[in-house]
Amino acid sequence: MASMRQVLLYPDVEDGGWVCEVPSLPGCVAHGATKEEALNDAREAIEAWVDAARQLGREIPDDTLSAEICVV
């Protein structure tokens, strides 16, 4: 069964393309030229992060899947 993670997707204003961050997995970040590429890379990054944590015997944080939008 696939798990779900909250992913923050935003444009990379310096280098172009898109960035995805996974707040519940420290350091789990992906980049892509398009939104779709960034999201696909984020899926791979999540899988790699979780696999590495399991191999090292580390705890895998839960994800609350809650989000708030702050407009400034």
mmJSON file of the N, C-alpha and C atoms, coordinates in Angstrom:
{"data_MODEL":{"atom_site":{
"group_PDB":["ATOM","ATOM","ATOM","ATOM","ATOM","ATOM","ATOM","ATOM","ATOM","ATOM","ATOM","ATOM","ATOM","ATOM","ATOM","ATOM","ATOM","ATOM","ATOM","ATOM","ATOM","ATOM","ATOM","ATOM","ATOM","ATOM","ATOM","ATOM","ATOM","ATOM","ATOM","ATOM","ATOM","ATOM","ATOM","ATOM","ATOM","ATOM","ATOM","ATOM","ATOM","ATOM","ATOM","ATOM","ATOM","ATOM","ATOM","ATOM","ATOM","ATOM","ATOM","ATOM","ATOM","ATOM","ATOM","ATOM","ATOM","ATOM","ATOM","ATOM","ATOM","ATOM","ATOM","ATOM","ATOM","ATOM","ATOM","ATOM","ATOM","ATOM","ATOM","ATOM","ATOM","ATOM","ATOM","ATOM","ATOM","ATOM","ATOM","ATOM","ATOM","ATOM","ATOM","ATOM","ATOM","ATOM","ATOM","ATOM","ATOM","ATOM","ATOM","ATOM","ATOM","ATOM","ATOM","ATOM","ATOM","ATOM","ATOM","ATOM","ATOM","ATOM","ATOM","ATOM","ATOM","ATOM","ATOM","ATOM","ATOM","ATOM","ATOM","ATOM","ATOM","ATOM","ATOM","ATOM","ATOM","ATOM","ATOM","ATOM","ATOM","ATOM","ATOM","ATOM","ATOM","ATOM","ATOM","ATOM","ATOM","ATOM","ATOM","ATOM","ATOM","ATOM","ATOM","ATOM","ATOM","ATOM","ATOM","ATOM","ATOM","ATOM","ATOM","ATOM","ATOM","ATOM","ATOM","ATOM","ATOM","ATOM","ATOM","ATOM","ATOM","ATOM","ATOM","ATOM","ATOM","ATOM","ATOM","ATOM","ATOM","ATOM","ATOM","ATOM","ATOM","ATOM","ATOM","ATOM","ATOM","ATOM","ATOM","ATOM","ATOM","ATOM","ATOM","ATOM","ATOM","ATOM","ATOM","ATOM","ATOM","ATOM","ATOM","ATOM","ATOM","ATOM","ATOM","ATOM","ATOM","ATOM","ATOM","ATOM","ATOM","ATOM","ATOM","ATOM","ATOM","ATOM","ATOM","ATOM","ATOM","ATOM","ATOM","ATOM","ATOM","ATOM","ATOM","ATOM","ATOM","ATOM","ATOM","ATOM","ATOM","ATOM","ATOM","ATOM"],
"id":[1,2,3,4,5,6,7,8,9,10,11,12,13,14,15,16,17,18,19,20,21,22,23,24,25,26,27,28,29,30,31,32,33,34,35,36,37,38,39,40,41,42,43,44,45,46,47,48,49,50,51,52,53,54,55,56,57,58,59,60,61,62,63,64,65,66,67,68,69,70,71,72,73,74,75,76,77,78,79,80,81,82,83,84,85,86,87,88,89,90,91,92,93,94,95,96,97,98,99,100,101,102,103,104,105,106,107,108,109,110,111,112,113,114,115,116,117,118,119,120,121,122,123,124,125,126,127,128,129,130,131,132,133,134,135,136,137,138,139,140,141,142,143,144,145,146,147,148,149,150,151,152,153,154,155,156,157,158,159,160,161,162,163,164,165,166,167,168,169,170,171,172,173,174,175,176,177,178,179,180,181,182,183,184,185,186,187,188,189,190,191,192,193,194,195,196,197,198,199,200,201,202,203,204,205,206,207,208,209,210,211,212,213,214,215,216],
"type_symbol":["N","C","C","N","C","C","N","C","C","N","C","C","N","C","C","N","C","C","N","C","C","N","C","C","N","C","C","N","C","C","N","C","C","N","C","C","N","C","C","N","C","C","N","C","C","N","C","C","N","C","C","N","C","C","N","C","C","N","C","C","N","C","C","N","C","C","N","C","C","N","C","C","N","C","C","N","C","C","N","C","C","N","C","C","N","C","C","N","C","C","N","C","C","N","C","C","N","C","C","N","C","C","N","C","C","N","C","C","N","C","C","N","C","C","N","C","C","N","C","C","N","C","C","N","C","C","N","C","C","N","C","C","N","C","C","N","C","C","N","C","C","N","C","C","N","C","C","N","C","C","N","C","C","N","C","C","N","C","C","N","C","C","N","C","C","N","C","C","N","C","C","N","C","C","N","C","C","N","C","C","N","C","C","N","C","C","N","C","C","N","C","C","N","C","C","N","C","C","N","C","C","N","C","C","N","C","C","N","C","C","N","C","C","N","C","C"],
"label_atom_id":["N","CA","C","N","CA","C","N","CA","C","N","CA","C","N","CA","C","N","CA","C","N","CA","C","N","CA","C","N","CA","C","N","CA","C","N","CA","C","N","CA","C","N","CA","C","N","CA","C","N","CA","C","N","CA","C","N","CA","C","N","CA","C","N","CA","C","N","CA","C","N","CA","C","N","CA","C","N","CA","C","N","CA","C","N","CA","C","N","CA","C","N","CA","C","N","CA","C","N","CA","C","N","CA","C","N","CA","C","N","CA","C","N","CA","C","N","CA","C","N","CA","C","N","CA","C","N","CA","C","N","CA","C","N","CA","C","N","CA","C","N","CA","C","N","CA","C","N","CA","C","N","CA","C","N","CA","C","N","CA","C","N","CA","C","N","CA","C","N","CA","C","N","CA","C","N","CA","C","N","CA","C","N","CA","C","N","CA","C","N","CA","C","N","CA","C","N","CA","C","N","CA","C","N","CA","C","N","CA","C","N","CA","C","N","CA","C","N","CA","C","N","CA","C","N","CA","C","N","CA","C","N","CA","C","N","CA","C","N","CA","C","N","CA","C","N","CA","C","N","CA","C"],
"label_alt_id":[null,null,null,null,null,null,null,null,null,null,null,null,null,null,null,null,null,null,null,null,null,null,null,null,null,null,null,null,null,null,null,null,null,null,null,null,null,null,null,null,null,null,null,null,null,null,null,null,null,null,null,null,null,null,null,null,null,null,null,null,null,null,null,null,null,null,null,null,null,null,null,null,null,null,null,null,null,null,null,null,null,null,null,null,null,null,null,null,null,null,null,null,null,null,null,null,null,null,null,null,null,null,null,null,null,null,null,null,null,null,null,null,null,null,null,null,null,null,null,null,null,null,null,null,null,null,null,null,null,null,null,null,null,null,null,null,null,null,null,null,null,null,null,null,null,null,null,null,null,null,null,null,null,null,null,null,null,null,null,null,null,null,null,null,null,null,null,null,null,null,null,null,null,null,null,null,null,null,null,null,null,null,null,null,null,null,null,null,null,null,null,null,null,null,null,null,null,null,null,null,null,null,null,null,null,null,null,null,null,null,null,null,null,null,null,null],
"label_comp_id":["MET","MET","MET","ALA","ALA","ALA","SER","SER","SER","MET","MET","MET","ARG","ARG","ARG","GLN","GLN","GLN","VAL","VAL","VAL","LEU","LEU","LEU","LEU","LEU","LEU","TYR","TYR","TYR","PRO","PRO","PRO","ASP","ASP","ASP","VAL","VAL","VAL","GLU","GLU","GLU","ASP","ASP","ASP","GLY","GLY","GLY","GLY","GLY","GLY","TRP","TRP","TRP","VAL","VAL","VAL","CYS","CYS","CYS","GLU","GLU","GLU","VAL","VAL","VAL","PRO","PRO","PRO","SER","SER","SER","LEU","LEU","LEU","PRO","PRO","PRO","GLY","GLY","GLY","CYS","CYS","CYS","VAL","VAL","VAL","ALA","ALA","ALA","HIS","HIS","HIS","GLY","GLY","GLY","ALA","ALA","ALA","THR","THR","THR","LYS","LYS","LYS","GLU","GLU","GLU","GLU","GLU","GLU","ALA","ALA","ALA","LEU","LEU","LEU","ASN","ASN","ASN","ASP","ASP","ASP","ALA","ALA","ALA","ARG","ARG","ARG","GLU","GLU","GLU","ALA","ALA","ALA","ILE","ILE","ILE","GLU","GLU","GLU","ALA","ALA","ALA","TRP","TRP","TRP","VAL","VAL","VAL","ASP","ASP","ASP","ALA","ALA","ALA","ALA","ALA","ALA","ARG","ARG","ARG","GLN","GLN","GLN","LEU","LEU","LEU","GLY","GLY","GLY","ARG","ARG","ARG","GLU","GLU","GLU","ILE","ILE","ILE","PRO","PRO","PRO","ASP","ASP","ASP","ASP","ASP","ASP","THR","THR","THR","LEU","LEU","LEU","SER","SER","SER","ALA","ALA","ALA","GLU","GLU","GLU","ILE","ILE","ILE","CYS","CYS","CYS","VAL","VAL","VAL","VAL","VAL","VAL"],
"label_asym_id":["A","A","A","A","A","A","A","A","A","A","A","A","A","A","A","A","A","A","A","A","A","A","A","A","A","A","A","A","A","A","A","A","A","A","A","A","A","A","A","A","A","A","A","A","A","A","A","A","A","A","A","A","A","A","A","A","A","A","A","A","A","A","A","A","A","A","A","A","A","A","A","A","A","A","A","A","A","A","A","A","A","A","A","A","A","A","A","A","A","A","A","A","A","A","A","A","A","A","A","A","A","A","A","A","A","A","A","A","A","A","A","A","A","A","A","A","A","A","A","A","A","A","A","A","A","A","A","A","A","A","A","A","A","A","A","A","A","A","A","A","A","A","A","A","A","A","A","A","A","A","A","A","A","A","A","A","A","A","A","A","A","A","A","A","A","A","A","A","A","A","A","A","A","A","A","A","A","A","A","A","A","A","A","A","A","A","A","A","A","A","A","A","A","A","A","A","A","A","A","A","A","A","A","A","A","A","A","A","A","A","A","A","A","A","A","A"],
"label_entity_id":["1","1","1","1","1","1","1","1","1","1","1","1","1","1","1","1","1","1","1","1","1","1","1","1","1","1","1","1","1","1","1","1","1","1","1","1","1","1","1","1","1","1","1","1","1","1","1","1","1","1","1","1","1","1","1","1","1","1","1","1","1","1","1","1","1","1","1","1","1","1","1","1","1","1","1","1","1","1","1","1","1","1","1","1","1","1","1","1","1","1","1","1","1","1","1","1","1","1","1","1","1","1","1","1","1","1","1","1","1","1","1","1","1","1","1","1","1","1","1","1","1","1","1","1","1","1","1","1","1","1","1","1","1","1","1","1","1","1","1","1","1","1","1","1","1","1","1","1","1","1","1","1","1","1","1","1","1","1","1","1","1","1","1","1","1","1","1","1","1","1","1","1","1","1","1","1","1","1","1","1","1","1","1","1","1","1","1","1","1","1","1","1","1","1","1","1","1","1","1","1","1","1","1","1","1","1","1","1","1","1","1","1","1","1","1","1"],
"label_seq_id":[1,1,1,2,2,2,3,3,3,4,4,4,5,5,5,6,6,6,7,7,7,8,8,8,9,9,9,10,10,10,11,11,11,12,12,12,13,13,13,14,14,14,15,15,15,16,16,16,17,17,17,18,18,18,19,19,19,20,20,20,21,21,21,22,22,22,23,23,23,24,24,24,25,25,25,26,26,26,27,27,27,28,28,28,29,29,29,30,30,30,31,31,31,32,32,32,33,33,33,34,34,34,35,35,35,36,36,36,37,37,37,38,38,38,39,39,39,40,40,40,41,41,41,42,42,42,43,43,43,44,44,44,45,45,45,46,46,46,47,47,47,48,48,48,49,49,49,50,50,50,51,51,51,52,52,52,53,53,53,54,54,54,55,55,55,56,56,56,57,57,57,58,58,58,59,59,59,60,60,60,61,61,61,62,62,62,63,63,63,64,64,64,65,65,65,66,66,66,67,67,67,68,68,68,69,69,69,70,70,70,71,71,71,72,72,72],
"pdbx_PDB_ins_code":[null,null,null,null,null,null,null,null,null,null,null,null,null,null,null,null,null,null,null,null,null,null,null,null,null,null,null,null,null,null,null,null,null,null,null,null,null,null,null,null,null,null,null,null,null,null,null,null,null,null,null,null,null,null,null,null,null,null,null,null,null,null,null,null,null,null,null,null,null,null,null,null,null,null,null,null,null,null,null,null,null,null,null,null,null,null,null,null,null,null,null,null,null,null,null,null,null,null,null,null,null,null,null,null,null,null,null,null,null,null,null,null,null,null,null,null,null,null,null,null,null,null,null,null,null,null,null,null,null,null,null,null,null,null,null,null,null,null,null,null,null,null,null,null,null,null,null,null,null,null,null,null,null,null,null,null,null,null,null,null,null,null,null,null,null,null,null,null,null,null,null,null,null,null,null,null,null,null,null,null,null,null,null,null,null,null,null,null,null,null,null,null,null,null,null,null,null,null,null,null,null,null,null,null,null,null,null,null,null,null,null,null,null,null,null,null],
"Cartn_x":[0.835,0.0,0.885,0.593,1.368,1.008,2.018,1.754,1.676,1.114,0.971,1.837,2.423,3.241,2.854,2.858,2.645,3.906,3.709,4.817,4.559,5.572,5.483,6.129,5.377,5.845,5.873,7.033,7.127,8.176,8.041,9.0,10.38,11.404,12.782,13.136,13.058,13.248,14.702,15.642,17.056,17.499,17.149,17.647,16.593,15.345,14.266,13.752,12.662,12.06,11.264,11.147,10.302,11.025,10.713,11.289,10.161,10.411,9.495,10.238,9.616,10.145,9.13,9.625,8.771,9.013,8.148,8.395,8.591,7.912,8.01,9.282,10.036,11.276,12.43,13.144,14.2,15.203,15.423,16.387,15.873,14.607,14.037,13.519,14.295,14.013,14.225,13.422,13.569,13.424,13.947,13.909,13.578,12.811,12.504,12.251,12.401,12.178,10.694,9.826,8.379,7.8,6.551,5.891,5.834,5.467,5.33,6.661,7.734,9.057,9.474,9.216,9.561,8.776,7.498,6.682,7.13,7.463,7.972,9.292,10.172,11.44,11.204,10.173,9.847,9.408,8.622,8.222,9.454,10.394,11.622,12.444,12.497,13.249,12.623,11.301,10.606,10.932,10.828,11.13,12.571,13.508,14.913,15.14,14.486,14.629,14.135,12.957,12.364,13.203,13.65,14.494,15.784,16.423,17.668,17.424,16.328,16.01,15.801,15.089,14.863,16.176,17.045,18.328,19.201,19.068,19.862,19.168,17.956,17.221,16.677,16.483,15.981,14.465,13.902,12.455,12.022,10.894,10.326,9.187,9.324,8.308,6.945,5.902,4.557,4.356,3.357,2.994,1.551,1.297,-0.056,-0.958,-0.383,-1.136,-2.027,-1.668,-2.429,-1.645,-2.354,-1.688,-2.466,-1.747,-2.329,-1.7,-2.44,-1.925,-1.867,-0.71,-0.522,-0.244,-1.149,-0.974,-0.505,0.6,1.141,1.209],
"Cartn_y":[-1.182,0.0,1.254,2.166,3.4,4.33,5.029,6.0,7.386,8.311,9.674,10.606,11.583,12.594,13.957,14.922,16.297,16.765,17.377,17.88,19.355,20.171,21.588,21.77,22.315,22.52,24.014,24.516,25.945,26.174,27.304,27.585,27.921,27.478,27.804,29.092,30.212,31.514,31.771,31.09,31.297,30.458,29.182,28.263,27.857,28.261,27.82,26.459,26.065,24.779,24.86,23.717,23.58,22.807,23.12,22.447,21.795,20.596,19.906,19.642,19.98,19.654,18.782,17.853,16.972,17.324,18.15,18.654,17.578,16.443,15.419,14.582,14.722,13.961,14.95,15.257,16.269,16.016,17.052,16.964,16.322,15.922,15.274,16.352,16.589,17.66,17.118,17.598,17.205,18.445,18.342,19.461,18.903,19.675,19.262,20.458,20.253,21.327,21.695,20.713,20.938,20.491,20.879,20.433,18.914,18.304,16.844,16.151,16.668,16.088,16.237,17.403,17.625,16.678,16.485,15.582,14.13,13.721,12.363,12.167,13.171,13.09,13.074,13.793,13.787,12.397,11.71,10.334,9.441,9.572,8.774,9.15,10.452,10.911,10.391,10.383,9.856,8.378,7.602,6.171,5.949,6.711,6.563,6.947,8.024,8.482,7.394,6.862,5.839,4.563,4.13,2.932,3.097,4.266,4.51,4.509,5.124,5.142,3.729,2.911,1.513,0.755,0.922,0.209,0.621,1.88,2.377,2.159,1.603,1.362,2.629,3.66,4.934,5.01,5.839,6.035,6.829,6.443,7.159,8.019,9.332,10.226,10.069,10.242,10.279,11.595,11.643,12.868,13.181,14.412,14.789,15.109,15.401,15.75,16.966,17.831,19.061,20.199,21.214,22.346,23.617,24.685,26.02,26.882,27.802,28.721,30.112,30.726,32.074,33.012,33.92,34.894,36.202,36.727,37.991,39.032],
"Cartn_z":[0.0,0.0,0.0,-0.875,-0.969,0.184,0.69,1.732,1.103,1.838,1.346,2.176,1.518,2.177,1.643,2.524,2.105,1.377,0.212,-0.592,-0.883,-0.635,-0.973,-2.345,-3.287,-4.652,-4.935,-5.352,-5.642,-6.733,-7.457,-8.526,-7.976,-8.693,-8.35,-9.085,-8.381,-9.015,-9.429,-8.82,-9.159,-10.353,-10.353,-11.377,-12.401,-12.191,-13.066,-12.657,-13.217,-12.883,-11.594,-10.938,-9.752,-8.665,-7.426,-6.257,-5.47,-4.968,-4.056,-2.755,-1.659,-0.336,0.386,1.182,1.974,3.44,4.036,5.391,6.458,6.322,7.365,7.272,6.17,5.993,5.822,6.895,6.839,5.713,4.91,3.826,2.557,2.541,1.362,0.413,-0.662,-1.615,-3.025,-3.968,-5.366,-6.241,-7.454,-8.394,-9.777,-10.555,-11.917,-12.812,-14.107,-15.069,-15.165,-14.92,-14.939,-13.599,-13.347,-12.111,-12.065,-13.188,-13.232,-12.951,-13.548,-13.315,-11.856,-11.275,-9.872,-8.965,-9.239,-8.417,-8.574,-9.793,-9.993,-9.252,-9.332,-8.603,-7.099,-6.637,-5.206,-4.764,-5.58,-5.24,-5.067,-5.999,-5.911,-4.678,-4.379,-3.207,-1.913,-1.848,-0.664,-0.482,-1.561,-1.484,-1.028,-1.584,-1.212,0.246,0.7,2.083,3.036,2.763,3.637,3.618,2.435,2.345,3.146,3.014,3.754,5.26,5.698,7.129,7.655,6.888,7.313,7.412,6.418,6.418,7.599,8.011,9.137,10.481,10.453,11.684,12.321,11.513,12.036,11.919,12.778,12.789,11.561,10.988,9.851,10.39,10.313,10.888,10.211,11.003,10.446,9.718,8.875,8.177,8.521,8.934,9.344,8.162,7.01,5.801,5.999,6.91,7.088,6.455,6.01,5.369,5.633,5.704,5.824,4.745,4.232,3.234,3.845,3.757,4.297,3.137,2.891,1.821,2.421,1.884,2.395,1.302],
"occupancy":[1.0,1.0,1.0,1.0,1.0,1.0,1.0,1.0,1.0,1.0,1.0,1.0,1.0,1.0,1.0,1.0,1.0,1.0,1.0,1.0,1.0,1.0,1.0,1.0,1.0,1.0,1.0,1.0,1.0,1.0,1.0,1.0,1.0,1.0,1.0,1.0,1.0,1.0,1.0,1.0,1.0,1.0,1.0,1.0,1.0,1.0,1.0,1.0,1.0,1.0,1.0,1.0,1.0,1.0,1.0,1.0,1.0,1.0,1.0,1.0,1.0,1.0,1.0,1.0,1.0,1.0,1.0,1.0,1.0,1.0,1.0,1.0,1.0,1.0,1.0,1.0,1.0,1.0,1.0,1.0,1.0,1.0,1.0,1.0,1.0,1.0,1.0,1.0,1.0,1.0,1.0,1.0,1.0,1.0,1.0,1.0,1.0,1.0,1.0,1.0,1.0,1.0,1.0,1.0,1.0,1.0,1.0,1.0,1.0,1.0,1.0,1.0,1.0,1.0,1.0,1.0,1.0,1.0,1.0,1.0,1.0,1.0,1.0,1.0,1.0,1.0,1.0,1.0,1.0,1.0,1.0,1.0,1.0,1.0,1.0,1.0,1.0,1.0,1.0,1.0,1.0,1.0,1.0,1.0,1.0,1.0,1.0,1.0,1.0,1.0,1.0,1.0,1.0,1.0,1.0,1.0,1.0,1.0,1.0,1.0,1.0,1.0,1.0,1.0,1.0,1.0,1.0,1.0,1.0,1.0,1.0,1.0,1.0,1.0,1.0,1.0,1.0,1.0,1.0,1.0,1.0,1.0,1.0,1.0,1.0,1.0,1.0,1.0,1.0,1.0,1.0,1.0,1.0,1.0,1.0,1.0,1.0,1.0,1.0,1.0,1.0,1.0,1.0,1.0,1.0,1.0,1.0,1.0,1.0,1.0,1.0,1.0,1.0,1.0,1.0,1.0],
"B_iso_or_equiv":[0.0,0.0,0.0,0.0,0.0,0.0,0.0,0.0,0.0,0.0,0.0,0.0,0.0,0.0,0.0,0.0,0.0,0.0,0.0,0.0,0.0,0.0,0.0,0.0,0.0,0.0,0.0,0.0,0.0,0.0,0.0,0.0,0.0,0.0,0.0,0.0,0.0,0.0,0.0,0.0,0.0,0.0,0.0,0.0,0.0,0.0,0.0,0.0,0.0,0.0,0.0,0.0,0.0,0.0,0.0,0.0,0.0,0.0,0.0,0.0,0.0,0.0,0.0,0.0,0.0,0.0,0.0,0.0,0.0,0.0,0.0,0.0,0.0,0.0,0.0,0.0,0.0,0.0,0.0,0.0,0.0,0.0,0.0,0.0,0.0,0.0,0.0,0.0,0.0,0.0,0.0,0.0,0.0,0.0,0.0,0.0,0.0,0.0,0.0,0.0,0.0,0.0,0.0,0.0,0.0,0.0,0.0,0.0,0.0,0.0,0.0,0.0,0.0,0.0,0.0,0.0,0.0,0.0,0.0,0.0,0.0,0.0,0.0,0.0,0.0,0.0,0.0,0.0,0.0,0.0,0.0,0.0,0.0,0.0,0.0,0.0,0.0,0.0,0.0,0.0,0.0,0.0,0.0,0.0,0.0,0.0,0.0,0.0,0.0,0.0,0.0,0.0,0.0,0.0,0.0,0.0,0.0,0.0,0.0,0.0,0.0,0.0,0.0,0.0,0.0,0.0,0.0,0.0,0.0,0.0,0.0,0.0,0.0,0.0,0.0,0.0,0.0,0.0,0.0,0.0,0.0,0.0,0.0,0.0,0.0,0.0,0.0,0.0,0.0,0.0,0.0,0.0,0.0,0.0,0.0,0.0,0.0,0.0,0.0,0.0,0.0,0.0,0.0,0.0,0.0,0.0,0.0,0.0,0.0,0.0,0.0,0.0,0.0,0.0,0.0,0.0],
"pdbx_formal_charge":[null,null,null,null,null,null,null,null,null,null,null,null,null,null,null,null,null,null,null,null,null,null,null,null,null,null,null,null,null,null,null,null,null,null,null,null,null,null,null,null,null,null,null,null,null,null,null,null,null,null,null,null,null,null,null,null,null,null,null,null,null,null,null,null,null,null,null,null,null,null,null,null,null,null,null,null,null,null,null,null,null,null,null,null,null,null,null,null,null,null,null,null,null,null,null,null,null,null,null,null,null,null,null,null,null,null,null,null,null,null,null,null,null,null,null,null,null,null,null,null,null,null,null,null,null,null,null,null,null,null,null,null,null,null,null,null,null,null,null,null,null,null,null,null,null,null,null,null,null,null,null,null,null,null,null,null,null,null,null,null,null,null,null,null,null,null,null,null,null,null,null,null,null,null,null,null,null,null,null,null,null,null,null,null,null,null,null,null,null,null,null,null,null,null,null,null,null,null,null,null,null,null,null,null,null,null,null,null,null,null,null,null,null,null,null,null],
"auth_seq_id":[1,1,1,2,2,2,3,3,3,4,4,4,5,5,5,6,6,6,7,7,7,8,8,8,9,9,9,10,10,10,11,11,11,12,12,12,13,13,13,14,14,14,15,15,15,16,16,16,17,17,17,18,18,18,19,19,19,20,20,20,21,21,21,22,22,22,23,23,23,24,24,24,25,25,25,26,26,26,27,27,27,28,28,28,29,29,29,30,30,30,31,31,31,32,32,32,33,33,33,34,34,34,35,35,35,36,36,36,37,37,37,38,38,38,39,39,39,40,40,40,41,41,41,42,42,42,43,43,43,44,44,44,45,45,45,46,46,46,47,47,47,48,48,48,49,49,49,50,50,50,51,51,51,52,52,52,53,53,53,54,54,54,55,55,55,56,56,56,57,57,57,58,58,58,59,59,59,60,60,60,61,61,61,62,62,62,63,63,63,64,64,64,65,65,65,66,66,66,67,67,67,68,68,68,69,69,69,70,70,70,71,71,71,72,72,72],
"auth_comp_id":["MET","MET","MET","ALA","ALA","ALA","SER","SER","SER","MET","MET","MET","ARG","ARG","ARG","GLN","GLN","GLN","VAL","VAL","VAL","LEU","LEU","LEU","LEU","LEU","LEU","TYR","TYR","TYR","PRO","PRO","PRO","ASP","ASP","ASP","VAL","VAL","VAL","GLU","GLU","GLU","ASP","ASP","ASP","GLY","GLY","GLY","GLY","GLY","GLY","TRP","TRP","TRP","VAL","VAL","VAL","CYS","CYS","CYS","GLU","GLU","GLU","VAL","VAL","VAL","PRO","PRO","PRO","SER","SER","SER","LEU","LEU","LEU","PRO","PRO","PRO","GLY","GLY","GLY","CYS","CYS","CYS","VAL","VAL","VAL","ALA","ALA","ALA","HIS","HIS","HIS","GLY","GLY","GLY","ALA","ALA","ALA","THR","THR","THR","LYS","LYS","LYS","GLU","GLU","GLU","GLU","GLU","GLU","ALA","ALA","ALA","LEU","LEU","LEU","ASN","ASN","ASN","ASP","ASP","ASP","ALA","ALA","ALA","ARG","ARG","ARG","GLU","GLU","GLU","ALA","ALA","ALA","ILE","ILE","ILE","GLU","GLU","GLU","ALA","ALA","ALA","TRP","TRP","TRP","VAL","VAL","VAL","ASP","ASP","ASP","ALA","ALA","ALA","ALA","ALA","ALA","ARG","ARG","ARG","GLN","GLN","GLN","LEU","LEU","LEU","GLY","GLY","GLY","ARG","ARG","ARG","GLU","GLU","GLU","ILE","ILE","ILE","PRO","PRO","PRO","ASP","ASP","ASP","ASP","ASP","ASP","THR","THR","THR","LEU","LEU","LEU","SER","SER","SER","ALA","ALA","ALA","GLU","GLU","GLU","ILE","ILE","ILE","CYS","CYS","CYS","VAL","VAL","VAL","VAL","VAL","VAL"],
"auth_asym_id":["A","A","A","A","A","A","A","A","A","A","A","A","A","A","A","A","A","A","A","A","A","A","A","A","A","A","A","A","A","A","A","A","A","A","A","A","A","A","A","A","A","A","A","A","A","A","A","A","A","A","A","A","A","A","A","A","A","A","A","A","A","A","A","A","A","A","A","A","A","A","A","A","A","A","A","A","A","A","A","A","A","A","A","A","A","A","A","A","A","A","A","A","A","A","A","A","A","A","A","A","A","A","A","A","A","A","A","A","A","A","A","A","A","A","A","A","A","A","A","A","A","A","A","A","A","A","A","A","A","A","A","A","A","A","A","A","A","A","A","A","A","A","A","A","A","A","A","A","A","A","A","A","A","A","A","A","A","A","A","A","A","A","A","A","A","A","A","A","A","A","A","A","A","A","A","A","A","A","A","A","A","A","A","A","A","A","A","A","A","A","A","A","A","A","A","A","A","A","A","A","A","A","A","A","A","A","A","A","A","A","A","A","A","A","A","A"],
"auth_atom_id":["N","CA","C","N","CA","C","N","CA","C","N","CA","C","N","CA","C","N","CA","C","N","CA","C","N","CA","C","N","CA","C","N","CA","C","N","CA","C","N","CA","C","N","CA","C","N","CA","C","N","CA","C","N","CA","C","N","CA","C","N","CA","C","N","CA","C","N","CA","C","N","CA","C","N","CA","C","N","CA","C","N","CA","C","N","CA","C","N","CA","C","N","CA","C","N","CA","C","N","CA","C","N","CA","C","N","CA","C","N","CA","C","N","CA","C","N","CA","C","N","CA","C","N","CA","C","N","CA","C","N","CA","C","N","CA","C","N","CA","C","N","CA","C","N","CA","C","N","CA","C","N","CA","C","N","CA","C","N","CA","C","N","CA","C","N","CA","C","N","CA","C","N","CA","C","N","CA","C","N","CA","C","N","CA","C","N","CA","C","N","CA","C","N","CA","C","N","CA","C","N","CA","C","N","CA","C","N","CA","C","N","CA","C","N","CA","C","N","CA","C","N","CA","C","N","CA","C","N","CA","C","N","CA","C","N","CA","C","N","CA","C","N","CA","C","N","CA","C","N","CA","C"],
"pdbx_PDB_model_num":[1,1,1,1,1,1,1,1,1,1,1,1,1,1,1,1,1,1,1,1,1,1,1,1,1,1,1,1,1,1,1,1,1,1,1,1,1,1,1,1,1,1,1,1,1,1,1,1,1,1,1,1,1,1,1,1,1,1,1,1,1,1,1,1,1,1,1,1,1,1,1,1,1,1,1,1,1,1,1,1,1,1,1,1,1,1,1,1,1,1,1,1,1,1,1,1,1,1,1,1,1,1,1,1,1,1,1,1,1,1,1,1,1,1,1,1,1,1,1,1,1,1,1,1,1,1,1,1,1,1,1,1,1,1,1,1,1,1,1,1,1,1,1,1,1,1,1,1,1,1,1,1,1,1,1,1,1,1,1,1,1,1,1,1,1,1,1,1,1,1,1,1,1,1,1,1,1,1,1,1,1,1,1,1,1,1,1,1,1,1,1,1,1,1,1,1,1,1,1,1,1,1,1,1,1,1,1,1,1,1,1,1,1,1,1,1]
}}}
